[in-house]
Amino acid sequence: MSAASMWAVGICVAMGMTGAIGNALLADRL
């Protein structure tokens, strides 16, 4: 696995986690 693909996977995971946290906060407000 190249460094570039590892970096891309890391970004995908980070975006998925922030998206899940954002959805939880949004559900809390509604």
N, C-alpha and C positions, 0 to 999 in steps of 0.2 A: 504494500500500500504506500503510495507516494505521499509526501508531505502535503501537497496541494489537495489531494482527496481527503486526507485526514482533517485539514483545515475546513473544507467544505462540509464535512459531516459534523464537525464541531459547531459550525454556524447553524446548520439545520436543527441540531439538538437544542441549541440556545434559543432559537426562534420558537421552536415547539414548546419549550418550557415557559418562555415569557408569554406566549399565546395562551397557554393553559392557566397561568397565574392571572392574566388579564381577564380571561373568561370567568374565573372564580370571583374576582373582584366585581365584575360587571353583574354577575348573578346575585352577589350580595346586595348590591345597590337596588336591584329590581325586586 
